[in-house]
């Protein structure tokens, strides 16, 4: 089992005790990123509370090989979809999907309207009102059923409306999305430190440390 899956299974029931949902766990470049959320939005104080709760649990079970940085954060406006639960959470939202090699079209964008299982329970189907295929907008959205097994990667897609996106020339301040208040927040003090300073940062954990 991959490290992120082990950590997800370990922490999911634990963070639930704080009335917080474990949205995702990733482990890349020596950083263990734990993404959490609440229905009414997550605060910086809540992120710090989650950090304090899970840090000793990770110390005790030691699922991460070597040194790493623990980062507890809230979801961004555009979230990766890796688990079935992620897709269930994204029902009604715009999603951008890239298919595995050999499946056409390669990229689709549209609104996820339903998740179903075939009668033989052989496949999970995602019903998408497709608005864009391989970067080309359709005149009218069309309903398509896409097998989850055919999806190589996917994420939610925030509709910024007409005009350039933030950070591009001429961009204006976008309307606040319902999740924008918590987008990109991290637990207080969660920054990667050098190996020389790791004793000053409880989030940087040497392997086997207790």
C-alpha positions as CSV (number, residue, x, y, z in Angstrom):
1,X,0.0,0.0,0.0
2,X,1.3,3.4,-0.9
3,X,2.4,5.8,1.8
4,X,-0.4,8.3,1.2
5,X,-3.0,5.5,1.4
6,X,-1.6,4.2,4.7
7,X,-1.7,7.7,6.1
8,X,-5.2,8.3,4.8
9,X,-6.6,5.2,6.4
10,X,-4.8,6.0,9.6
11,X,-5.9,9.6,9.9
12,X,-9.4,9.6,8.5
13,X,-11.2,8.4,11.6
14,X,-8.9,10.6,13.8
15,X,-9.6,13.9,12.2
16,X,-13.3,13.1,12.1
17,X,-13.3,13.5,15.9
18,X,-12.8,17.2,15.3
19,X,-15.8,17.3,12.9
20,X,-13.3,17.7,10.0
21,X,-13.2,15.8,6.8
22,X,-10.0,14.3,5.5
23,X,-10.1,15.4,1.8
24,X,-6.7,14.1,0.5
25,X,-3.2,13.0,1.5
26,X,-0.2,13.3,-0.8
27,X,3.5,12.6,-0.2
28,X,5.9,14.2,-2.7
29,X,9.3,15.7,-2.4
30,X,9.6,14.9,1.3
31,X,6.4,16.7,2.1
32,X,3.4,15.0,3.6
33,X,0.4,17.2,2.7
34,X,-2.8,16.5,4.6
35,X,-5.8,18.4,3.2
36,X,-8.9,18.8,5.4
37,X,-12.1,20.7,5.2
38,X,-15.5,21.4,6.9
39,X,-18.9,22.0,5.3
40,X,-18.9,25.5,6.6
41,X,-15.3,26.2,5.7
42,X,-12.0,25.6,7.6
43,X,-10.2,28.2,9.7
44,X,-6.5,28.6,10.4
45,X,-7.2,27.7,14.0
46,X,-8.8,24.5,12.9
47,X,-5.9,23.6,10.7
48,X,-3.5,24.1,13.7
49,X,-5.8,21.9,15.9
50,X,-5.7,19.1,13.3
51,X,-1.9,19.5,13.1
52,X,-1.5,19.1,16.9
53,X,-3.8,16.1,16.9
54,X,-2.2,14.1,14.1
55,X,1.5,14.9,14.7
56,X,1.9,12.5,17.7
57,X,-0.2,9.9,15.9
58,X,2.3,10.0,12.9
59,X,5.2,9.8,15.4
60,X,3.7,6.7,17.0
61,X,2.9,4.8,13.8
62,X,5.9,6.1,11.8
63,X,4.4,5.4,8.3
64,X,6.8,7.8,6.5
65,X,10.3,6.6,5.5
66,X,13.0,9.1,6.3
67,X,12.7,12.8,7.2
68,X,9.7,14.7,6.0
69,X,7.7,17.9,6.4
70,X,4.1,17.8,7.6
71,X,1.8,20.3,6.0
72,X,-1.9,20.6,7.0
73,X,-3.9,22.7,4.6
74,X,-7.3,23.5,3.2
75,X,-8.5,22.6,-0.4
76,X,-7.8,25.1,-3.2
77,X,-10.5,26.3,-5.6
78,X,-9.4,23.6,-8.1
79,X,-8.9,20.3,-6.3
80,X,-7.4,17.0,-7.6
81,X,-9.8,14.1,-7.9
82,X,-8.1,10.8,-7.0
83,X,-10.6,8.8,-5.0
84,X,-14.3,7.9,-5.5
85,X,-15.1,10.0,-2.5
86,X,-13.5,13.0,-4.2
87,X,-15.8,12.6,-7.2
88,X,-18.8,12.2,-4.9
89,X,-17.8,15.5,-3.2
90,X,-17.5,17.2,-6.6
91,X,-21.0,16.3,-7.8
92,X,-22.5,19.4,-9.5
93,X,-19.1,21.0,-10.1
94,X,-17.1,21.5,-13.3
95,X,-14.4,18.9,-13.7
96,X,-11.5,18.6,-16.1
97,X,-10.5,15.1,-17.0
98,X,-7.6,13.5,-18.9
99,X,-8.0,10.0,-20.2
100,X,-5.6,7.1,-20.2
101,X,-3.7,6.4,-23.4
102,X,-5.9,4.8,-26.1
103,X,-9.1,6.4,-24.9
104,X,-10.6,9.2,-27.0
105,X,-11.2,12.0,-26.5
106,X,-8.1,12.6,-24.4
107,X,-9.5,15.6,-22.4
108,X,-13.0,16.6,-21.5
109,X,-14.4,19.3,-19.4
110,X,-17.9,19.5,-18.1
111,X,-20.2,19.3,-15.1
112,X,-20.3,16.1,-13.1
113,X,-24.0,15.3,-12.7
114,X,-24.1,11.7,-11.6
115,X,-22.1,8.7,-10.4
116,X,-23.4,5.2,-11.2
117,X,-22.4,1.6,-11.2
118,X,-23.1,-0.7,-14.1
119,X,-25.6,-3.5,-13.6
120,X,-22.9,-6.1,-13.4
121,X,-21.0,-3.8,-10.9
122,X,-18.0,-4.0,-13.3
123,X,-17.4,-0.3,-13.7
124,X,-18.2,3.0,-12.1
125,X,-19.6,5.5,-14.6
126,X,-19.3,9.3,-14.4
127,X,-22.2,11.1,-16.1
128,X,-20.7,14.4,-17.4
129,X,-22.5,17.3,-19.2
130,X,-19.5,17.8,-21.5
131,X,-18.9,21.4,-22.5
132,X,-15.4,21.1,-23.9
133,X,-13.5,18.3,-25.8
134,X,-9.7,18.4,-26.3
135,X,-9.8,22.2,-25.7
136,X,-12.6,22.9,-28.1
137,X,-15.9,24.3,-26.7
138,X,-19.1,22.7,-27.8
139,X,-22.1,24.7,-29.0
140,X,-24.3,22.9,-26.5
141,X,-23.3,20.6,-23.6
142,X,-23.8,16.9,-24.3
143,X,-24.2,14.1,-21.8
144,X,-21.5,11.4,-21.8
145,X,-20.9,8.4,-19.5
146,X,-17.2,8.0,-18.7
147,X,-15.7,5.0,-17.0
148,X,-13.8,6.0,-13.9
149,X,-11.1,3.4,-14.8
150,X,-10.5,5.3,-18.1
151,X,-9.6,8.5,-16.2
152,X,-5.8,9.1,-15.8
153,X,-6.2,12.3,-13.9
154,X,-8.9,14.8,-13.0
155,X,-9.5,17.9,-11.0
156,X,-12.3,20.4,-10.3
157,X,-12.3,23.4,-12.5
158,X,-13.3,26.8,-11.1
159,X,-15.2,29.0,-13.6
160,X,-13.4,32.3,-13.4
161,X,-15.9,33.9,-15.9
162,X,-14.9,36.0,-18.9
163,X,-11.5,37.7,-19.0
164,X,-8.0,36.6,-18.0
165,X,-7.4,34.4,-15.0
166,X,-5.7,35.9,-11.9
167,X,-2.0,36.5,-12.4
168,X,-2.5,37.1,-16.2
169,X,-2.2,40.6,-17.7
170,X,-5.4,42.6,-17.3
171,X,-6.8,40.3,-14.6
172,X,-9.1,41.8,-12.1
173,X,-9.9,40.6,-8.6
174,X,-12.2,37.6,-9.0
175,X,-15.5,37.1,-7.1
176,X,-15.0,35.2,-4.0
177,X,-15.9,31.5,-4.4
178,X,-17.8,29.9,-1.4
179,X,-14.5,28.0,-0.6
180,X,-12.2,31.0,-1.3
181,X,-12.1,32.1,2.3
182,X,-10.3,28.9,3.2
183,X,-8.4,28.2,0.0
184,X,-4.8,27.7,0.3
185,X,-4.6,28.0,4.1
186,X,-2.0,26.1,6.0
187,X,-1.5,25.3,9.7
188,X,0.4,28.1,11.4
189,X,4.1,27.7,11.2
190,X,4.1,24.9,8.7
191,X,7.1,25.7,6.6
192,X,9.8,23.5,5.3
193,X,13.0,23.9,7.3
194,X,16.6,22.8,6.6
195,X,18.0,19.7,8.2
196,X,20.0,21.8,10.6
197,X,16.8,23.4,12.0
198,X,14.6,20.4,12.1
199,X,14.7,20.2,15.9
200,X,13.1,23.6,16.0
201,X,10.2,22.5,13.8
202,X,8.0,19.7,15.2
203,X,6.5,19.1,11.7
204,X,9.9,17.9,10.3
205,X,10.2,14.4,11.6
206,X,13.3,12.2,11.5
207,X,12.5,8.6,10.8
208,X,11.8,6.7,14.0
209,X,11.6,9.9,16.1
210,X,9.3,9.8,19.1
